[in-house]
Amino acid sequence: MTPRSVSPLAPQSRLDPRLPRLALAAVAVTAAMLAAPLQGARTGQAEAGRDGWNVAEEPARGWRRVVASPRPVRIVEIEAIRAMLDSGVVTIASGGGGIPVVADEEGQLHGVGAVIDKDLTAALLASAVDARLLVITTNVEKVALNLGKPHQKWIDTMTLQEARAYLAEGVHFPAESMGPKIRGVIDFLEKGGERAIITSPGNAARALKGEAGTQILP
């Protein structure tokens, strides 16, 4: 096999600047933690007042700074990514969701304090490069309904319509874990993707053969 070049790229993920600042910050606390815990409520409130931070108390972990976790709308350097792929480069891009930016009225980009969901960014990137398959890895082999409950059920195959319905029920896919993965899969398939897989890293190779993971189809 001929060796191929591998290149990482940290592109900017553009957000919708029309979203109000408070709406951007209205996210699950556990999905957007930054830095070390703050020592107590008094310290947290002091830091918030001094630096304009949003802070929140997380159960069993104390006070922490929280930032927005908005949906990305465009990957700024997508043309560069496409060019690298077209030239045969194995491209690693948008790790951690990318660098969050918004455009002002003149089109100039500015960085903002946010943690972009990596699963939604992966789906956006996959659609932008016309990928046929999206694989999202997590810490379980398959998606489950009623996870952790007596009537828990592991899912081998799911349709786009079923994914929408299960997500709408609001009880199967927590916002801080499986929820964004399902939302990303739905986005990808709605934009023309042919197949998506959710599985653990160790089962990815088997999942590509249809032997593991949850397969989601249009």
C-alpha positions as CSV (number, residue, x, y, z in Angstrom):
1,M,0.0,0.0,0.0
2,T,1.3,3.4,-1.0
3,P,1.9,5.6,2.1
4,R,-0.4,8.6,2.2
5,S,0.2,12.0,3.7
6,V,-1.8,12.9,6.9
7,S,-2.4,16.5,7.9
8,P,-4.4,18.0,10.8
9,L,-6.3,21.2,10.4
10,A,-7.9,23.4,13.0
11,P,-10.6,25.3,11.0
12,Q,-12.9,27.9,12.3
13,S,-16.6,27.0,12.9
14,R,-18.9,29.9,12.1
15,L,-21.9,30.5,14.4
16,D,-25.1,32.4,13.8
17,P,-24.5,35.9,15.3
18,R,-28.3,36.5,15.4
19,L,-28.7,34.2,18.4
20,P,-29.0,36.3,21.6
21,R,-26.1,36.0,24.0
22,L,-28.3,34.5,26.7
23,A,-29.8,31.9,24.3
24,L,-26.3,30.9,23.4
25,A,-25.5,30.3,27.0
26,A,-28.7,28.3,27.7
27,V,-27.0,24.9,27.4
28,A,-26.5,21.8,29.5
29,V,-23.9,22.8,32.1
30,T,-22.0,19.5,31.7
31,A,-21.7,20.0,27.9
32,A,-19.7,23.2,28.1
33,M,-17.3,23.3,31.0
34,L,-14.0,25.2,30.8
35,A,-11.0,25.4,33.1
36,A,-10.7,24.2,36.7
37,P,-13.5,24.3,39.2
38,L,-13.9,27.5,41.1
39,Q,-13.5,27.3,44.9
40,G,-17.0,27.8,46.3
41,A,-20.0,30.0,45.5
42,R,-18.3,33.2,46.7
43,T,-15.3,32.7,44.4
44,G,-17.5,31.8,41.5
45,Q,-19.7,34.8,41.9
46,A,-16.6,37.1,42.3
47,E,-15.1,35.7,39.1
48,A,-18.4,36.2,37.3
49,G,-18.6,39.8,38.4
50,R,-15.0,40.6,37.6
51,D,-14.6,39.0,34.2
52,G,-18.2,38.8,33.0
53,W,-18.3,35.0,33.2
54,N,-21.4,32.9,33.4
55,V,-21.0,30.5,36.3
56,A,-23.1,27.6,37.5
57,E,-22.9,25.0,40.3
58,E,-22.6,21.4,39.0
59,P,-23.8,18.7,41.4
60,A,-20.9,17.0,43.2
61,R,-18.3,19.1,41.3
62,G,-18.8,22.6,42.6
63,W,-18.9,25.9,40.8
64,R,-17.6,26.2,37.2
65,R,-17.4,28.6,34.4
66,V,-19.9,27.8,31.7
67,V,-19.9,29.0,28.1
68,A,-22.2,28.7,25.1
69,S,-22.5,25.4,23.2
70,P,-24.2,26.6,20.0
71,R,-24.8,24.8,16.7
72,P,-22.2,25.5,14.0
73,V,-23.6,26.8,10.6
74,R,-20.5,26.7,8.4
75,I,-16.9,25.6,8.4
76,V,-14.8,28.6,7.3
77,E,-11.9,26.7,5.7
78,I,-14.0,24.1,4.0
79,E,-12.5,24.8,0.6
80,A,-9.0,24.0,2.0
81,I,-10.3,20.8,3.5
82,R,-11.8,19.8,0.1
83,A,-8.6,20.6,-1.7
84,M,-6.6,18.4,0.7
85,L,-9.0,15.5,0.3
86,D,-9.0,15.8,-3.5
87,S,-5.2,15.6,-3.4
88,G,-5.3,12.4,-1.5
89,V,-4.3,13.8,1.9
90,V,-5.8,12.0,4.9
91,T,-7.3,15.1,6.6
92,I,-8.0,15.4,10.3
93,A,-10.2,18.5,10.9
94,S,-12.5,20.2,13.3
95,G,-11.3,18.4,16.4
96,G,-13.2,19.6,19.5
97,G,-15.8,21.3,17.3
98,G,-13.5,23.8,15.7
99,I,-12.6,27.4,16.6
100,P,-15.8,29.3,17.3
101,V,-16.3,32.6,15.4
102,V,-19.0,34.9,14.3
103,A,-19.1,37.4,11.4
104,D,-19.8,41.1,12.0
105,E,-21.8,43.4,9.7
106,E,-18.8,43.8,7.4
107,G,-18.1,40.1,7.2
108,Q,-15.1,40.2,9.5
109,L,-14.7,37.1,11.7
110,H,-14.3,37.4,15.5
111,G,-13.6,34.7,18.0
112,V,-16.3,34.1,20.7
113,G,-16.3,32.2,24.0
114,A,-18.0,28.9,23.2
115,V,-17.5,25.2,23.1
116,I,-19.0,23.9,19.9
117,D,-20.5,20.4,20.0
118,K,-18.1,18.1,18.2
119,D,-20.8,15.7,16.9
120,L,-22.8,18.5,15.2
121,T,-19.5,19.8,13.7
122,A,-18.6,16.3,12.4
123,A,-22.0,16.0,10.7
124,L,-21.6,19.5,9.2
125,L,-18.2,18.6,7.9
126,A,-19.3,15.3,6.5
127,S,-22.1,16.9,4.6
128,A,-19.9,19.7,3.3
129,V,-17.4,17.3,1.7
130,D,-20.2,15.1,0.3
131,A,-19.4,12.1,2.5
132,R,-21.6,9.1,2.1
133,L,-20.9,7.7,5.5
134,L,-20.6,9.3,9.0
135,V,-19.1,7.4,11.9
136,I,-19.5,8.9,15.4
137,T,-17.7,7.1,18.2
138,T,-18.7,7.1,21.9
139,N,-18.1,5.0,25.0
140,V,-20.7,2.4,24.2
141,E,-21.0,-0.1,21.4
142,K,-24.6,0.8,20.4
143,V,-27.3,3.3,21.0
144,A,-29.8,2.3,23.7
145,L,-33.4,3.2,24.4
146,N,-34.2,3.8,28.0
147,L,-30.5,3.5,29.0
148,G,-29.9,2.3,32.5
149,K,-33.5,1.4,33.1
150,P,-35.0,-2.2,33.5
151,H,-36.5,-2.1,30.0
152,Q,-33.3,-0.8,28.3
153,K,-33.0,-1.9,24.7
154,W,-29.9,-1.8,22.5
155,I,-30.6,-0.8,18.9
156,D,-28.9,-2.5,15.9
157,T,-30.6,-0.6,13.1
158,M,-32.6,2.6,13.1
159,T,-34.2,4.7,10.3
160,L,-34.0,8.4,10.1
161,Q,-37.7,8.6,10.9
162,E,-37.2,6.5,14.0
163,A,-34.3,8.6,15.1
164,R,-36.4,11.7,14.8
165,A,-39.2,10.1,16.8
166,Y,-37.0,8.7,19.6
167,L,-35.3,12.1,19.9
168,A,-38.6,13.9,20.1
169,E,-39.7,11.7,23.0
170,G,-37.1,13.4,25.1
171,V,-36.3,10.5,27.4
172,H,-33.8,8.4,25.5
173,F,-30.9,10.6,24.5
174,P,-29.6,13.0,27.1
175,A,-28.4,16.4,25.9
176,E,-25.0,16.0,27.5
177,S,-24.3,12.6,25.9
178,M,-26.2,10.8,23.1
179,G,-28.5,13.6,22.2
180,P,-26.0,15.6,20.0
181,K,-24.8,12.4,18.3
182,I,-28.4,11.6,17.3
183,R,-29.0,15.2,16.2
184,G,-25.8,15.1,14.1
185,V,-26.8,11.9,12.4
186,I,-30.2,13.4,11.6
187,D,-28.6,16.5,10.1
188,F,-26.3,14.3,8.0
189,L,-28.9,12.0,6.6
190,E,-31.4,14.9,6.0
191,K,-28.7,16.5,3.8
192,G,-28.2,13.4,1.6
193,G,-25.9,11.2,3.6
194,E,-26.4,7.5,2.9
195,R,-25.5,5.9,6.2
196,A,-24.4,6.7,9.7
197,I,-22.9,4.6,12.5
198,I,-22.7,5.2,16.2
199,T,-20.3,2.9,18.1
200,S,-17.3,2.7,20.3
201,P,-13.8,3.1,18.8
202,G,-12.9,-0.5,19.5
203,N,-15.8,-1.7,17.4
204,A,-15.5,0.8,14.5
205,A,-13.9,-1.7,12.1
206,R,-16.6,-4.3,12.8
207,A,-19.3,-1.6,12.6
208,L,-18.1,-0.7,9.1
209,K,-18.9,-4.3,8.1
210,G,-22.3,-4.1,9.7
211,E,-21.3,-6.4,12.5
212,A,-21.4,-4.0,15.4
213,G,-22.7,-0.6,16.4
214,T,-26.0,1.1,15.6
215,Q,-26.6,1.6,11.9
216,I,-28.8,4.5,11.0
217,L,-30.3,4.7,7.5
218,P,-32.4,7.3,5.6
